Amino acid sequence: MFSETFVLQGEEDVRVLAISYAMPPALYPRAIQVARTLDHLNRRGWRITVATPAIVGANPDPRLAAWYRDRFQRWEIPLEHRSWRRAAVSAITRRWREEPPHDLLITFAQPWSDHLIGLDLHRRHPTVPWIAHFSDPWIGSPYEAHVHGWRRWRERWRERAVVRNADALVFVTAETVALTMNKYPTPWRDKAAVVPHGFERDFLATLPPPAPSSDRTVLRLVYAGSFYQQRVPQGLFQALAALRQRSGLGIRLELDVVGPINGTVREQARIFGIRDLVHFTDAMDYHSSLSVQAAADVLVLIDAPFAPSVFLPSKLVDYLMLEKPILGLTPPDGAAAALLRRLEHPVVAPDDAAGIEAALLALIERRTAGGGAHPELVAGYDIARTTDRLEAVMLRVLHKPRKDSSACRP
């Protein structure tokens, strides 16, 4: 898996237009993943331009923006009181009237409006190859189960139009491919490819070396990310509370939570009687967050209890490069669980407090064990290797026979 490498052969002048609403300095996992990928494509000779709104968005990270400055061409499109979709289509259409269209179009959702921009451009320029990078599922996501009626019908129509008309479709996991594509005809399913998230080892060189802990009576857990909807920490909090009551444990477990946290989660820690064991840090740039993770004894993944789970969080992929033990609180039947088991990290359902308690006890007993096993499997999630896979899709699309100029189909 991930063993193939691909190089451009005399195609260094291929002009690629990427559409991505989420880009640094906005501190979103999707923004970081897209920027990493475009950076590595640019290094390989692809002439990358990313079209993105001329806005910063929430949680700006100037240091992250500086990291990616000048690594590819950035085209900031003013919204001028218009929607992102309308503004982007108008600006790109004007540009493509004044100069030849780009040789390849890639749209990176979310938001899904990025793909709708691709669909609109495809109607006008059907001979430009188009790759739609989904990452997460559109229709069928458990996080969207509340969408009903005409809105659900509209989103189904939109997904179908994108799937039918794009030349290639990219997903992060095979489970997401199955969830999304099994309802479509075989020729459409054949357009799907799996390209996992990738970590960027170059970031590690920017971090200060973690200070060795002199207190062997503390086991420090770190969770990086936010909580929302059904992705909540109650199972972990209950396990920490139970372990606190154990006599003779000889070790204190503390949890650092790095990311935007609402008052409800803080109140839950108080209710479970572990407020002194859980340390919340709301605002932190990406590099500082990595520093906290690098100093952890155990890194914690917490997913929603949706089973089976199609998700492979980018935070988990970042955890891999830190070579630490990982406690996966994720549905045992899912993409993240399958990867963690292959790497011999413990997996427990996020709402199984007794199972989490047992897993924490096992981690205490083997606290000297690292997380550096299976280096070749981990290396497959390096951004250079995952970009190999996306580049293969790009080359395949560029060299396939072009469709005629017939109208875009719904």
N, C-alpha and C positions, 0 to 999 in steps of 0.2 A: 504494500500500500504506500502511496506517495513516493514511489521509487523513480518515476519518470521525470526527465528534465527536458525542457523544450527551449530552443533558441530561435530568435528571429534570423531568417536567412535572406538578406538583402531587402528587408522590409522596415528599415529604420525610419523611413519617412511616413509611416502609417500615422495618420492623424486621428486621434481618439477623443471623442467628446463624452465625458462622464457627467451624469446628472445626479446630484446628491444634495438634498436639503440640509442634511446633517454633516457639518464639517467643523474642524477646529477653527476658532477657539471654543466653540460649544463643546462642553465636557460631557459627551454622550458616548457610550460604547460603540454605537454604529459609526459615529463621526471618526473615532480613532481607527476602527477597522478599515473604513474606506480610505482614509488618508494613508495608512500603511500600505495598502494594496496599490494605490496609485503611485506612491513613491517608488515602490519596487518595480512597477511597470515602466516608469520613467527612466529608472536606472538601466533598464534593458534595451532602451532605444525607442520605445513607443513615445510618440509625441502627445502627451496628455494635457488636455484642458478640462478642468472641472467647472461646470456651471453650478452656482450655489447662490442663495439669496444674500443680499447685502445687509445681513443682520447678524448679530452676535448670538442671540438667544440666551437661554438661562445658563447659569453656572459657567461663565466664560473662564477660560484657562489660557492666559497670555503666554505662559511658558510652553504650553503644547502648541499654540499657534506659531511661536517662534521656531519650534523644532521643525515644523513642516514648511516654513516660509521658503520659497524659491525651489522647493523640491519638485514642483510641477506647476503649470500655469493655472492660475485661479481667475475665473471670470465671475465677478460678483454682479448679479442682476438686481437692479432696484425693483422693489415691489410696487411703489407708487400707488398705494391703496388698492392694488389688485391682488388677486390670489396668486400664490406661487405658480400654479399651473398656467394661468393666463399670462403672467409676466414672462415666464421662461419660454413658453411656446412663441410668444410674440417676438422676443429678443432673438431667439435662435433662428426663427424664420427670416427675420430681416437680415441677419448675418449670412444665412445661406443663400439669400438672393444676391448679396454683394460679392460673395466668394464661393468657391465650390464647397459643397457640404463635406463634413468630415468623412473619413473612410470607415469609421466604426462608431456606433453609439452604444453606451452602457448606462443603464439606469439602476440606481441603488436605492431600493426601498429599505426601511421605511423613511418617511411616510409613503403611503401608496400613491400619492399624487406624483411622485417621481416616475412611476411606471405609466401613469396617465399622460404625462408629458411625452414619454417615449411613444405612446400609442398615437397621440396627436401628430407628432413629427413623422411617424411611420405613414400616416395617411397622406402626408404631403410629399414624402420622399421614401417610397417603399423600396428603393434599390439600395438604401444605406443599411448595412447589416445592423441588427439590434439584438443586444443581450440584456435580458431582464434579470437582475440579481435580487432574488427575493429575501434571502436570509431566513426570516421566520415565515410561517404560513400566513396566508391572507384569509381565505375562507376556511373555517374548520379550526382556527386557533381557539383553545379553551378560554383565552382571555377575552374573546369576542362573543362568547356564548349568549350575552345579553342582547345582542343585536338581532332584531326581529323585523318582520313586516317588509315594507317597501325598501327600507335601508339594506336589509339582508339581500333582497332580490337585486338591488342596484350593485352591491359589492360582488355578488356572484356573477353578474353580467360583466362587470369590469375585469374581474380575474379571468374569466373565460376569454374575453377579447385580447387580453395581454398574452395569455398562454397560447392562443391560436396564432397570433401574428408575430410574436417575437421569434427570432431565428434560433435563440438558445435561452435556456432558463437555468439559473444557478441557485442552489439551495445549500444550506450548511450541513444538513444531515440527510442520510438515506431515509430516515423516518419521516422527515418533512416532505421529501419527494413522494413517498407513498401516500401520505395524507392528502397532499395537494393534487397529485397527478392521476391517482387510480380511477377517478371519475371521468377521465378524458380518453379520447381514442389513442391507440398505440402510437401512431406517428407523432402525436403531440408529446406523449410520454418520452419518446426517444430523444426529444430535445433537451431533457433535463440532465444536469450534471451536479455532482456534489463537490463543493469547495469549502472546507471547514474554515473557521476563524483561524487567524495566525497570530502568534506572539512576536514581539520585536526585541531580540536580545540586545540590540544597540542601546536600548533604554537603560539596561543594567549598568552600563559603564558610567552613566550620569549620576548614579546613586552613591551616597557615602557608604562605606562598608558598615554593616550592622555591628553594633557593639555587642560583644559576647555577654550573655546574661550571667551574672554572678550569683543569682538567687535560684538554686535548684529546687526550691520549694514552690515555685510558681510555674504553671504551664500556661503559656499565653496563646489564646486562640484569636484569630483575626478573620472577620467577615468584611469584605469590600463590596459595597453595593447598596441598593435601596430595598425597601419593603413596600409591597403594594398588593391590592386585591388579596388573593389567597397565598401569596408568598410572604409568610410571616414566621417569626422566630419562636412561637410558643413552645414547640416541642423541645427546642434547645434550652430555652429558659427553664422549663420544667425539669429537664435532666440536670442542669447546673444546680437548681435548688435541691434536688434529691441528693446529689453528690455532696453538697455542703453539709447535709445532715449526717453523712457517714462518719463514723469515728475511726481513727487510726489511718485515714487516707494518706496523711503525710505530705500532701501537696495541695496547693490552692489553684483552682482554675480561674482565669480571668479572660474576658472576652472584649476585644476592641472591635467596635462597629464603625466602619469608615464609610460615610455616605449620607445623603439627605434622609433624615429620620423624623417622622412626625411624633407628636406628643403621645399618641396612643401606645407606641412601642416603648417609649420611656416609662409610661405608666405601668405597662405589663411587667417590666423588669422590677419595678417597685412592688407590685402586687405579689410577685413570686419571691420577694425578699432577697433579691440578688442585685439591687441597684448599685451596691459598692463593688460588685464583681464585673459589671458591664460598663464600659467606657465608650461614650458616643462622641464622634467627631463629625460634625456636619459638613463644614466647608474645607475642602482639601484639594489641591491641584493633583493632576495625575501622577507626576513624579513623586510628590510627597506621599501619596497613597501607596505607590509601589515600595517606598522606603519602609512604611509601616508593615506591609505584607512581608518584605524581606526579613524583618526582625521577628517574625512570628515563629512559634514552635509548631503550630498546626494552622493550616488555612481551611476555612469553612465555606462550603457551598450550600446555599439554601434555595431550594426551588419550591414552587407551588406543588401541592399533592395531586396534580393531574396525571393520571395513569391511563395508558402509557404516555410518556413524555417525549415529545419530538425535539425538545430544545437542547442545544449545546451552548451554554452561556459563554460569552467572550471572556468573562472574569475567570472561568475555569481554565480557559486556554492560557491566560496570563499567569495563573497559578502554576501551570506546568513548568514554565521557565525558571521558577524560583526554587525548584527541587526541594520542596517541603512536603511533609505528610499532609494529605488532604482528607478532610472528613466530608463526605458527600451526603448531604441531607436532601435526597432527591428520590423520586419514585424509582423503585428497583427495576421496573420495566420501562426503560427509556434510553435515550442516546447518551446522556451524561453518565448514567449508571454503567452502561456498557463500557465506556472508555475508562472510567475509574476502576472497574474490576480488572480490566486488562492490565492496568498499571498497579494492581494490588493495593489500592486504597479502599478503606471501608465505605460502604454504602448503606444508608438507613433511610427509610421513609421519613419525610420531614415531620410528620405528626406522630411518630412512634417514639414517645418520650423514653420508654423503658429500653428500646433498642439503642437510642442515642446515648443513654447513660452507660450501657454495656460497651459501646464503641469508645466512649471517652475513657473508661477504665482500661480498656486494651491499649489505647494510645498512651496513657500514663505509664503502663508497664513497659512499653517499648519506646519511650520518649527519645532515646538516643538514635533510633532508626530514622534515616532520612527518607527523602522521596525521590531519589535519583535513579530508581530502577528503570529498566527498559528504555535506555537513552535513544535508541533508534525509533521507537514508537513516538516518544516525545518530540524528537526532531522532525517528525512528519507534520507537526503543527507550527514549525517555524514559518514566518511570513514568506521567506524565500521559497519554501517548499509548497506552501499553499498557493502562492502566486504562479508556480509552475503549472498547477492544475487550471487556474483561470486562464493563463496564457494559452494552454492547449485548446480551451474552448474558443478563445479569440481567433486563433489560427484556423481552427476548423470552420468557423463561421465565415472568415474572410475568403476561404478557398472553396466554399460550397457554391454551386451554380446559383446565380442571383434570381430572385423572383421577378416576374414582370411588374409593370407599373399599374396593375389592377388595384381597385380601391381596397382599403383596409376592411377586413371582415369582422363582424361582431363576434 
